[in-house]
Amino acid sequence: MRKIKGKSLNKIEDNTTYFACIFYLSEGKHTFKNCSFHDCSFRSKVILENPRGCEFVNCGFSGDLELDLSRANLDEIPEYVFSLTSLSALDLSSNNITCIPRDISKLVHLTHLWIFENHITHIPPEIGHLRKLHYLNASINKIKAVPREMGKLDNLIELRLRHNQMIEFPLAVTELKNLVYLSLTGNRIRNIPPQIKHLTKLKKLWCDNNPITEVSEEIKNLQNAVLIDLLWIYFSEKQERFLQEAFPDSKLLMTPRDSYFFEK
């Protein structure tokens, strides 16, 4: 393997070990394999795309650091990911990952995390350490519940948990006071609880395609909502009338009662 020491560089070459080098990489994604970086410094925004067989030891990143590992046929998250503590965005979507390790807690600078379309069964409590997180997409997995520590994500604005296996509305989510967008489409949720009232900044709520039979009247406190999607849920006439009166100026999506094809 080639070795380079103490150089200023504008590109990364495969099968190379770098010692104390300074990188000024161009904009765009950078792909490489079988590289080792020791005491290196990256001085520009860096977007890494599926680096394979690599390690980063005591490296610094002065600009934003993003890592794209989507569609990389991964069964687990590579160990080197958790050494990149400066990561601001991590895309692990469309893989075969089943577990999010506790070491996710090391990525305290993450603002965007994509883990959708995997085989993940649960989110670890350590997710609560990602206090800078603005966006989390964990849709199309096998998640049955979220940890209460998720309620600590004070800066979370958008949360997508559609097409999982949750049977209860995730109460930890109702502690996310700055949440603006929430998608729970296509789970097995049976009710919308009174705690929904705490999401006062929520603008868009998707709960369609769930077997919901009860909606708390506290939902009326979502006065900033511009879209509430409750399609393909059977409501009684009383519930339907309440929702229409609670959100006269919002886009309230409900399946017309005369469209139900199952027994009422």
C-alpha positions as CSV (number, residue, x, y, z in Angstrom):
1,M,0.0,0.0,0.0
2,R,1.3,3.4,-0.9
3,K,2.1,5.8,1.9
4,I,2.0,9.7,1.8
5,K,3.1,11.9,4.7
6,G,2.7,15.6,5.4
7,K,1.3,16.7,2.0
8,S,-1.3,19.2,1.0
9,L,-3.7,17.4,-1.4
10,N,-6.8,18.0,-3.4
11,K,-7.8,14.3,-4.0
12,I,-7.8,10.9,-2.4
13,E,-6.3,7.9,-4.2
14,D,-7.3,4.3,-3.6
15,N,-5.0,1.9,-1.7
16,T,-3.1,4.6,0.2
17,T,-2.2,5.4,3.8
18,Y,-2.1,9.1,4.6
19,F,-0.1,10.5,7.6
20,A,-0.6,14.1,8.7
21,C,-1.9,15.3,5.4
22,I,-4.1,18.3,4.7
23,F,-6.9,17.8,2.2
24,Y,-8.6,20.6,0.2
25,L,-11.2,18.5,-1.6
26,S,-13.5,19.8,-4.4
27,E,-17.2,20.1,-4.0
28,G,-19.2,16.9,-4.7
29,K,-19.1,13.3,-3.5
30,H,-15.8,11.5,-3.1
31,T,-15.5,7.7,-3.5
32,F,-12.4,5.7,-2.6
33,K,-11.4,2.3,-1.1
34,N,-8.7,0.7,1.0
35,C,-7.4,4.0,2.5
36,S,-6.2,4.8,6.0
37,F,-6.0,8.4,7.4
38,H,-3.9,9.2,10.4
39,D,-3.7,12.7,12.0
40,C,-5.1,14.2,8.8
41,S,-7.0,17.5,8.4
42,F,-9.8,18.1,6.0
43,R,-10.2,21.9,5.4
44,S,-13.3,22.0,3.1
45,K,-16.8,20.6,3.2
46,V,-16.5,16.8,2.6
47,I,-19.1,14.4,1.2
48,L,-17.9,10.8,1.3
49,E,-19.7,8.2,-0.8
50,N,-19.4,4.6,0.4
51,P,-15.7,4.6,1.3
52,R,-14.8,0.9,1.6
53,G,-12.1,-0.7,3.7
54,C,-11.1,2.6,5.3
55,E,-10.2,3.9,8.7
56,F,-9.9,7.4,10.1
57,V,-7.6,7.9,13.1
58,N,-7.5,11.2,15.0
59,C,-8.6,13.2,12.0
60,G,-10.1,16.7,12.0
61,F,-12.8,18.2,9.8
62,S,-13.1,22.0,9.8
63,G,-16.1,22.0,7.3
64,D,-19.3,20.0,7.2
65,L,-18.8,16.3,6.9
66,E,-21.5,14.1,5.2
67,L,-21.4,10.4,4.7
68,D,-23.5,8.6,2.1
69,L,-23.7,4.8,2.6
70,S,-27.1,4.4,0.9
71,R,-27.7,1.3,-1.3
72,A,-24.3,-0.1,-0.2
73,N,-25.6,-3.6,0.6
74,L,-24.6,-3.2,4.2
75,D,-25.7,-5.7,6.9
76,E,-24.3,-3.5,9.6
77,I,-22.9,0.0,10.1
78,P,-19.1,0.0,9.4
79,E,-17.1,0.6,12.6
80,Y,-15.2,3.6,11.2
81,V,-18.5,5.6,11.0
82,F,-18.4,6.1,14.7
83,S,-14.9,7.5,14.6
84,L,-16.2,10.4,12.4
85,T,-17.6,12.3,15.4
86,S,-17.8,15.5,13.2
87,L,-20.5,14.0,11.0
88,S,-23.4,16.3,10.3
89,A,-25.3,14.1,7.9
90,L,-25.4,10.3,7.6
91,D,-27.4,8.4,5.0
92,L,-27.8,4.6,5.7
93,S,-30.9,4.2,3.7
94,S,-31.8,1.2,1.5
95,N,-29.5,-1.4,3.1
96,N,-30.0,-4.6,5.1
97,I,-29.1,-3.2,8.5
98,T,-31.0,-4.8,11.5
99,C,-29.4,-2.9,14.4
100,I,-28.4,0.6,15.3
101,P,-25.4,0.3,17.7
102,R,-25.2,2.2,20.9
103,D,-22.1,3.9,19.5
104,I,-24.6,6.2,17.6
105,S,-24.3,8.3,20.7
106,K,-20.8,9.4,19.6
107,L,-22.2,11.3,16.6
108,V,-23.3,14.3,18.6
109,H,-23.1,16.7,15.7
110,L,-25.5,14.9,13.4
111,T,-28.3,17.1,12.1
112,H,-29.7,14.7,9.5
113,L,-30.0,10.9,9.7
114,W,-31.5,8.6,7.1
115,I,-32.0,5.0,8.1
116,F,-35.2,4.2,6.1
117,E,-35.7,1.0,4.1
118,N,-33.7,-1.4,6.3
119,H,-34.7,-4.2,8.6
120,I,-34.2,-2.3,11.9
121,T,-36.3,-3.6,14.8
122,H,-35.6,-0.9,17.4
123,I,-33.9,2.4,18.0
124,P,-31.5,2.4,20.9
125,P,-31.9,4.8,23.9
126,E,-28.6,6.4,22.9
127,I,-30.4,8.2,20.1
128,G,-31.2,10.8,22.9
129,H,-27.6,12.0,22.7
130,L,-28.1,13.4,19.2
131,R,-29.4,16.7,20.5
132,K,-28.6,18.6,17.3
133,L,-30.7,16.3,15.1
134,H,-33.1,18.2,12.9
135,Y,-34.3,15.4,10.6
136,L,-34.8,11.7,11.2
137,N,-36.2,9.3,8.6
138,A,-36.7,5.7,10.0
139,S,-39.5,4.7,7.7
140,I,-39.9,1.2,6.1
141,N,-38.4,-0.8,8.9
142,K,-39.7,-3.2,11.6
143,I,-39.7,-0.8,14.5
144,K,-42.4,-1.6,17.1
145,A,-41.7,1.3,19.5
146,V,-39.3,4.2,20.1
147,P,-37.4,4.8,23.3
148,R,-38.5,7.5,25.7
149,E,-35.1,9.1,25.2
150,M,-36.2,10.2,21.8
151,G,-38.1,12.9,23.6
152,K,-34.8,14.6,24.4
153,L,-34.3,15.6,20.7
154,D,-35.2,19.2,21.3
155,N,-34.2,20.4,17.9
156,L,-36.0,17.7,15.9
157,I,-38.2,19.3,13.2
158,E,-39.1,16.4,11.0
159,L,-39.7,12.8,12.0
160,R,-40.7,10.0,9.6
161,L,-41.7,6.6,11.0
162,R,-44.1,5.5,8.3
163,H,-44.6,1.8,7.4
164,N,-43.2,0.3,10.6
165,Q,-44.9,-2.1,13.1
166,M,-46.0,0.3,15.9
167,I,-49.3,-0.5,17.6
168,E,-49.2,2.5,20.0
169,F,-48.8,6.1,19.2
170,P,-45.1,6.8,20.3
171,L,-45.6,9.0,23.5
172,A,-41.9,10.1,23.4
173,V,-42.7,11.9,20.2
174,T,-45.2,14.1,22.0
175,E,-42.3,15.6,24.0
176,L,-40.7,17.0,20.8
177,K,-41.8,20.6,21.3
178,N,-40.2,21.9,18.0
179,L,-41.6,19.1,15.8
180,V,-43.2,20.5,12.6
181,Y,-43.6,17.4,10.4
182,L,-44.6,13.9,11.7
183,S,-45.4,10.9,9.5
184,L,-46.8,7.7,11.1
185,T,-48.5,6.4,7.9
186,G,-49.0,2.7,7.6
187,N,-48.4,1.4,11.1
188,R,-50.8,-0.5,13.4
189,I,-51.6,2.5,15.7
190,R,-55.0,2.3,17.3
191,N,-55.4,5.7,18.9
192,I,-54.2,9.3,19.0
193,P,-53.6,10.1,22.7
194,P,-54.3,13.3,24.7
195,Q,-50.5,14.0,24.8
196,I,-50.8,15.0,21.1
197,K,-51.7,18.5,22.5
198,H,-48.1,19.2,23.3
199,L,-47.1,19.3,19.6
200,T,-48.2,22.9,19.3
201,K,-45.7,23.7,16.4
202,L,-46.8,20.7,14.3
203,K,-47.9,21.8,10.8
204,K,-48.3,18.4,9.0
205,L,-49.4,15.1,10.5
206,W,-49.8,11.9,8.6
207,C,-51.6,9.1,10.4
208,D,-53.4,7.6,7.4
209,N,-53.6,3.8,6.9
210,N,-53.7,3.0,10.6
211,P,-56.5,1.0,12.4
212,I,-57.2,4.1,14.6
213,T,-60.5,3.9,16.5
214,E,-60.1,6.7,18.9
215,V,-58.8,10.3,18.5
216,S,-58.4,12.4,21.6
217,E,-60.2,15.7,21.6
218,E,-56.9,17.2,22.6
219,I,-55.9,17.1,18.9
220,K,-57.8,20.3,18.6
221,N,-54.8,22.1,20.1
222,L,-52.8,21.6,16.9
223,Q,-53.8,25.0,15.7
224,N,-50.8,25.5,13.6
225,A,-51.6,22.4,11.5
226,V,-52.1,23.0,7.8
227,L,-52.4,19.3,6.9
228,I,-53.8,16.4,8.8
229,D,-54.0,13.1,6.9
230,L,-56.4,10.6,8.3
231,L,-57.3,8.8,5.1
232,W,-58.5,5.2,5.2
233,I,-59.6,5.3,8.8
234,Y,-63.2,4.7,9.8
235,F,-64.7,7.4,12.0
236,S,-68.1,7.6,13.5
237,E,-70.3,10.5,12.5
238,K,-69.6,12.1,15.8
239,Q,-65.8,11.8,15.4
240,E,-65.9,13.0,11.8
241,R,-67.9,16.1,12.8
242,F,-65.6,16.9,15.7
243,L,-62.5,16.8,13.5
244,Q,-64.1,18.9,10.8
245,E,-65.1,21.5,13.4
246,A,-61.7,21.4,15.1
247,F,-59.8,22.2,11.8
248,P,-62.0,24.3,9.7
249,D,-59.1,26.1,8.1
250,S,-56.7,23.1,7.7
251,K,-56.4,20.6,4.9
252,L,-58.1,17.7,6.7
253,L,-57.9,14.5,4.6
254,M,-60.5,11.8,5.5
255,T,-62.1,9.1,3.4
256,P,-65.7,10.0,2.7
257,R,-68.1,7.8,4.7
258,D,-69.9,6.6,1.6
259,S,-66.5,5.2,0.3
260,Y,-66.1,2.7,3.1
261,F,-66.3,-0.8,1.6
262,F,-66.1,-2.7,5.0
263,E,-68.9,-3.3,7.4
264,K,-69.6,-0.3,9.7
